[in-house]
């Protein structure tokens, strides 16, 4: 009887041992899967930030890229960006004229300050109607004047000093009154000064704000574009604007392209990004079916 009891106890113990052995890997496997899933969720983050220059001005159009991938985006008007990446991945930030930066991805808001690249700045050209192009890919005709040469001239302003130093450019200082800008003629002899046109259009009833910028033209290189914000409740169309201008300013100063908008592209500090009006004009022309000539 005692022998039978011992055998039963041994069998019971063996069964419990086998059951425990069989169940342990299942629990371990389930725990491992949950741990891996949690780790994957923790690694996938939304990277947000802003790109600025050393003065604190936002940099629009900077490239923000997850290094080694095609996962990237460009910064908006205010220098902001947002993309998905894994925590710890390297985020590369680059823009013409600045030294590229590489930073680890983090869930915290990234405030990225770009540093000037003096060597690269020598390889780019700032074009008159806004934007930057690499010198080696520049297709338009361009002339170079060294700032050091202008500093040696007996002139009151840099614009006045351009006269006679750049082919086809003539400058004229008016009365010499403080704050007066020099007039500039380029090749065709037509003097187009945006501020002059803006101040004239401000006189038109209903106009709250206006900015004038050059819109790229196949025939003329640039054509006058006016971006107008109206007072609340005011009504106006492009024909009204042209009629207001007729006979009061030179015909070539009358805006060829007239756009009514709600707001201008601005920096984070509240300054108008005038160089972006060119692209905005082209975009609006495309939307409205206006042919660029």
C-alpha positions as CSV (number, residue, x, y, z in Angstrom):
1,X,0.0,0.0,0.0
2,X,2.8,2.3,0.9
3,X,4.6,1.5,-2.3
4,X,1.5,2.3,-4.4
5,X,1.2,5.7,-2.6
6,X,4.8,6.6,-3.5
7,X,4.3,5.6,-7.1
8,X,1.2,7.8,-7.4
9,X,3.1,10.7,-5.8
10,X,5.9,10.3,-8.3
11,X,3.5,10.2,-11.3
12,X,1.7,13.3,-10.0
13,X,4.9,15.2,-9.6
14,X,6.1,14.2,-13.1
15,X,2.8,15.4,-14.7
16,X,3.1,18.8,-13.0
17,X,6.7,19.1,-14.1
18,X,5.8,18.3,-17.8
19,X,2.8,20.7,-17.7
20,X,4.9,23.5,-16.3
21,X,7.6,22.8,-18.9
22,X,5.1,22.9,-21.8
23,X,3.5,26.1,-20.6
24,X,6.6,28.2,-19.8
25,X,7.7,28.7,-23.5
26,X,4.2,29.8,-24.4
27,X,4.2,32.5,-21.8
28,X,7.7,33.5,-22.7
29,X,6.9,33.7,-26.4
30,X,3.8,35.9,-25.7
31,X,5.8,38.1,-23.4
32,X,8.6,38.5,-26.0
33,X,6.1,39.4,-28.8
34,X,4.4,42.1,-26.6
35,X,7.9,43.5,-25.7
36,X,8.9,43.7,-29.4
37,X,5.6,45.3,-30.3
38,X,6.0,47.9,-27.6
39,X,9.6,48.6,-28.7
40,X,8.5,49.1,-32.3
41,X,5.7,51.5,-31.2
42,X,8.2,53.5,-29.1
43,X,10.7,53.8,-31.9
44,X,8.2,55.2,-34.5
45,X,7.9,59.0,-33.7
46,X,6.7,62.2,-35.4
47,X,9.7,64.5,-35.8
48,X,8.7,68.2,-35.7
49,X,10.9,71.3,-35.8
50,X,11.8,74.6,-37.3
51,X,14.9,75.6,-39.4
52,X,16.3,79.1,-38.9
53,X,19.5,81.1,-39.8
54,X,21.8,82.6,-37.2
55,X,19.7,85.8,-37.0
56,X,16.6,83.8,-36.1
57,X,14.9,84.2,-39.5
58,X,13.0,81.0,-40.7
59,X,14.5,79.3,-43.7
60,X,11.9,78.2,-46.2
61,X,12.5,75.4,-48.7
62,X,15.3,73.7,-46.6
63,X,15.6,69.9,-47.2
64,X,14.9,67.7,-44.2
65,X,15.7,64.1,-44.9
66,X,15.9,60.8,-42.9
67,X,19.5,59.9,-43.8
68,X,19.9,56.8,-46.0
69,X,16.2,56.9,-47.1
70,X,13.9,58.8,-49.5
71,X,11.8,59.9,-46.5
72,X,12.0,63.7,-46.5
73,X,10.2,67.0,-46.7
74,X,11.0,70.7,-47.3
75,X,10.3,73.4,-44.7
76,X,7.3,75.7,-45.2
77,X,7.1,79.5,-45.3
78,X,7.8,79.7,-41.6
79,X,10.7,77.1,-41.7
80,X,8.6,74.4,-40.0
81,X,8.7,70.7,-40.9
82,X,7.1,67.5,-39.8
83,X,7.9,63.9,-40.8
84,X,7.7,60.4,-39.4
85,X,10.9,58.5,-38.5
86,X,12.3,56.1,-35.9
87,X,13.8,57.5,-32.7
88,X,17.5,57.8,-33.0
89,X,17.6,57.8,-36.8
90,X,19.8,60.6,-38.3
91,X,17.9,63.6,-39.7
92,X,19.9,65.5,-42.3
93,X,19.1,69.2,-42.9
94,X,20.5,71.2,-45.9
95,X,20.0,74.4,-47.8
96,X,22.1,76.3,-50.4
97,X,24.5,78.6,-48.7
98,X,24.5,76.8,-45.4
99,X,26.5,73.9,-43.9
100,X,24.4,70.7,-43.8
101,X,23.5,69.4,-40.3
102,X,22.9,65.9,-39.1
103,X,20.9,65.4,-35.9
104,X,19.4,62.3,-34.2
105,X,15.6,62.1,-34.5
106,X,13.8,63.0,-31.3
107,X,10.1,63.4,-30.2
108,X,11.0,66.8,-28.8
109,X,10.6,69.9,-30.9
110,X,13.8,70.5,-32.9
111,X,15.1,74.1,-33.2
112,X,17.7,73.9,-35.9
113,X,20.0,76.9,-36.5
114,X,21.9,76.7,-39.8
115,X,25.4,78.1,-40.2
116,X,26.6,80.0,-43.2
117,X,28.9,78.1,-45.6
118,X,31.3,80.7,-46.9
119,X,32.7,78.4,-49.6
120,X,29.3,77.5,-50.9
121,X,28.1,81.1,-50.9
122,X,30.8,81.9,-53.5
123,X,29.1,79.4,-55.8
124,X,25.6,80.8,-55.7
125,X,23.8,83.7,-57.4
126,X,20.9,85.6,-55.9
127,X,18.6,86.5,-58.8
128,X,16.8,89.8,-59.1
129,X,13.2,88.4,-59.0
130,X,13.9,86.3,-55.9
131,X,15.5,83.0,-55.1
132,X,19.0,81.5,-55.3
133,X,20.7,79.5,-58.1
134,X,24.0,77.6,-58.2
135,X,26.5,79.6,-60.3
136,X,27.4,76.5,-62.4
137,X,23.8,75.9,-63.4
138,X,22.9,79.6,-64.0
139,X,21.7,79.9,-67.6
140,X,20.7,83.6,-67.6
141,X,23.2,86.4,-68.3
142,X,24.7,87.8,-65.1
143,X,27.2,90.4,-64.2
144,X,29.4,90.6,-61.1
145,X,30.3,93.7,-59.1
146,X,32.5,93.3,-56.0
147,X,31.2,95.1,-52.9
148,X,34.8,96.1,-52.1
149,X,35.0,98.0,-55.4
150,X,31.7,99.9,-54.7
151,X,32.9,100.9,-51.2
152,X,35.8,102.8,-52.8
153,X,33.5,104.9,-55.0
154,X,32.5,108.5,-54.1
155,X,28.7,107.7,-54.2
156,X,25.9,107.9,-51.6
157,X,24.5,104.5,-52.2
158,X,25.3,101.1,-53.7
159,X,22.6,101.4,-56.3
160,X,24.2,104.6,-57.5
161,X,27.6,102.9,-57.8
162,X,26.3,100.3,-60.2
163,X,26.0,102.9,-63.0
164,X,28.8,102.4,-65.5
165,X,30.1,99.3,-63.8
166,X,27.5,96.9,-65.2
167,X,26.7,96.7,-68.9
168,X,23.3,98.2,-69.8
169,X,22.7,99.6,-66.4
170,X,22.2,103.4,-65.9
171,X,21.6,105.0,-62.5
172,X,20.4,108.4,-61.5
173,X,20.1,110.1,-58.1
174,X,17.2,112.5,-58.1
175,X,17.3,115.6,-55.9
176,X,19.7,114.1,-53.4
177,X,17.1,114.4,-50.6
178,X,17.7,112.1,-47.6
179,X,16.2,108.7,-48.1
180,X,15.6,109.1,-51.8
181,X,16.3,106.0,-53.8
182,X,18.4,106.1,-57.0
183,X,16.5,105.4,-60.2
184,X,17.8,102.4,-62.3
185,X,17.4,101.8,-66.0
186,X,18.3,98.4,-67.4
187,X,18.9,98.0,-71.2
188,X,15.5,99.0,-72.5
189,X,15.6,102.4,-70.7
190,X,12.4,101.5,-68.7
191,X,12.6,102.4,-65.0
192,X,10.4,100.1,-62.9
193,X,10.6,100.7,-59.2
194,X,8.2,98.5,-57.2
195,X,7.8,101.0,-54.3
196,X,6.7,103.8,-56.7
197,X,3.9,101.6,-58.1
198,X,2.9,100.4,-54.6
199,X,2.6,104.0,-53.3
200,X,0.5,104.9,-56.4
201,X,-1.9,102.0,-56.0
202,X,-2.3,102.8,-52.2
203,X,-4.3,105.9,-53.4
204,X,-7.0,103.7,-54.9
205,X,-10.0,103.5,-52.7
206,X,-10.5,100.0,-51.3
207,X,-6.9,98.8,-51.3
208,X,-5.7,97.9,-47.9
209,X,-2.2,96.7,-48.8
210,X,-0.3,96.0,-52.0
211,X,3.0,94.5,-53.0
212,X,4.6,94.7,-56.4
213,X,7.0,92.0,-57.7
214,X,8.5,90.8,-60.9
215,X,6.8,87.8,-62.5
216,X,9.1,85.8,-64.9
217,X,8.2,86.6,-68.5
218,X,9.3,84.7,-71.6
219,X,9.4,87.9,-73.7
220,X,10.5,90.5,-71.2
221,X,12.4,88.6,-68.6
222,X,10.1,90.0,-65.9
223,X,6.6,91.6,-66.0
224,X,5.0,93.8,-63.3
225,X,2.8,91.8,-60.9
226,X,0.6,93.5,-58.2
227,X,-0.6,91.5,-55.2
228,X,-3.5,93.3,-53.6
229,X,-5.3,92.9,-50.3
230,X,-8.7,94.7,-50.1
231,X,-10.4,96.3,-47.2
232,X,-13.3,94.3,-45.8
233,X,-16.4,94.7,-47.9
234,X,-14.5,96.4,-50.8
235,X,-15.0,95.1,-54.3
236,X,-12.6,95.5,-57.2
237,X,-11.3,93.6,-60.3
238,X,-8.2,93.8,-62.4
239,X,-10.0,96.1,-65.0
240,X,-10.7,98.6,-62.3
241,X,-7.0,98.7,-61.3
242,X,-5.8,99.2,-64.9
243,X,-8.4,101.9,-65.5
244,X,-7.2,103.7,-62.4
245,X,-3.6,103.5,-63.7
246,X,-4.3,104.6,-67.3
247,X,-3.0,108.1,-68.1
248,X,-1.6,108.5,-64.6
249,X,1.6,106.4,-64.7
250,X,3.7,105.2,-67.6
251,X,2.1,102.3,-69.5
252,X,5.0,100.0,-68.8
253,X,4.5,100.5,-65.1
254,X,0.9,99.4,-65.1
255,X,0.8,95.9,-63.6
256,X,0.4,93.2,-66.3
257,X,-0.7,90.6,-63.7
258,X,-3.1,91.6,-60.9
259,X,-3.9,89.2,-58.1
260,X,-6.3,89.7,-55.2
261,X,-5.2,87.7,-52.2
262,X,-6.0,87.4,-48.5
263,X,-2.5,87.6,-47.1
264,X,1.1,87.8,-48.1
265,X,3.7,85.1,-47.4
266,X,5.3,86.1,-44.1
267,X,8.2,85.1,-41.9
268,X,7.7,84.0,-38.3
269,X,8.7,87.6,-37.2
270,X,6.1,89.2,-39.4
271,X,8.1,90.3,-42.4
272,X,6.8,90.0,-45.9
273,X,8.7,87.3,-47.9
274,X,8.7,89.3,-51.1
275,X,10.8,86.9,-53.0
276,X,8.1,84.3,-52.7
277,X,5.6,86.4,-54.5
278,X,7.2,85.4,-57.8
279,X,6.3,81.7,-57.2
280,X,2.8,82.7,-55.8
281,X,2.2,84.7,-59.0
282,X,3.1,81.7,-61.2
283,X,0.9,79.5,-59.1
284,X,-2.1,81.8,-59.4
285,X,-1.6,82.2,-63.1
286,X,-1.7,78.5,-63.5
287,X,-4.8,78.1,-61.4
288,X,-6.6,81.0,-63.3
289,X,-5.5,79.8,-66.7
290,X,-3.5,82.9,-67.4
291,X,-0.8,82.4,-70.0
292,X,2.7,83.7,-69.2
293,X,4.1,85.5,-72.2
